[in-house]
């Protein structure tokens, strides 16, 4: 399958979801189908090089792996969103990937930056702040998109000028400065966290997970694409030191902000900021092992935020008490995986880094532990708030008033067709045993709770399996990190 066909399928999936959102059963079926089709299309997409207007597009194995994971998590978020009443954001979970696919496949840093920023702008549209009567976060983010894109392009220009005058190392320093500013703004690296709070107040949890867990890592992909084209950017500059400082600052600031936060949007964003700090520190090592741990951290961050968002959406949409308890349990698993306290691969990656700091600087070691404790306290406070709002029982459904008689010709025709359908269904039910009819009625009445429970159990089982199979994921991460150009 060619890249153009994959892009066409992605557009068709986004349009179909955007239309199907008006009817909940159709939105659910479409979300499941679109997710399966997109995963199949991604796995069968060819890795051949395509040239267009002098630019080269190629879906590398590493990009295919990332796209597969990202589309799977986006599909899970779409399925969870289809259970709720407000399904306006359903199509936007795939709209951004139309331009993000360009950022993953193009070999031009400038086009990649524009594609990445365009996808983030689509996220701002998905926020729909006009429905919440708040536009501060959207305004913050739109302004930062323009500023950061300019900073990244200026940094790229300095990288291009350096080979012309290789004795002027200040060009590399300037490039690192502008690249750090641009990425720092869009990744919300400390101290560029000003837009996180206001924006997440206006954003549904699935969009927060898509932005922070899936969209943000594309900036790191573009950075290392540039490093692969110009290795001196990493060898003869202070980029590694800047990433360490930014990573430590993100961990400490994120942990401190989580300590006093009860709003779920801000709590998810600040906890994701802590996880981003570990990603930056692992990348700053510049080794195969450090890059592999960074890959695991990126995946764990995206998985945890997606699971937490899906649990919250399902709990809000379905008032069944057992569904709420199940969603709460899955939310806790996702939170523990985000902090790195689930036994397994998450704990291995975090503990390996903590042991290095414990051997070199114990003050940093204890400060990181305090930051993780702050995240745990923030999650515990929100869990207690969740327990206080659990429904006592399933609310009884009110009797529907009789429908008014049809007036127009189209309404009369629809009324007659519906009567014929109901009459045919009644005759068919007479031939079905009473037990089967009762089971069918129960499934029809509670299909949302049934399928939501299945989805939650699948997410919880996957996190547990992910946690207890560290060797499998470490080997996969090492193979993934070895594909980076600057590692080879």
Buried (B, 14 or more C-beta within 10 A) or exposed (E): BEBEEBBEBBBBBBEBBBBBBEEBEBBBBBBBBBBEBBBEBBEEBEEEEBEEEEBEBBBBEBBBBBBBBBBBBBBBBBBBBBBBEBBEBBBBBBBBBBBBBBBBBBBBBBBBBBBBBBBBBBBBEBBBBEEEEBBBBBBBBBEBBEBBBBBBBBBBBBBBBBEEEEEEEEBBBBBBBBBBBBBBBBBBBBEBBEBBBBBBBBBBBBBBBBBBBBBBBBBBBBBBBBBBBBEBBBEBBBBBEBBBBBBBBBBBBBBBBBBEBEBBBBBBBBBBBBBBBBBBBBBBBBEBBBBBBBBBBBBBBBBBBBBBBBBBBBBBBBBBEEBBBBBBBBBBBBBBBBBBBBEBBBBBBBEEBBEBBBEEEEEBBEBBBBBBBBBBBBBEBBBEEBEEEEEEEBEEEEEEEEEEEEEEEEEEEEEEEEEEEEEEEEEEEEEEEEEEEEEEEEEEEBBBBBBBBEBBEEBBEBBBEBBEEBEEBBEBBBBBBEEBEBBE
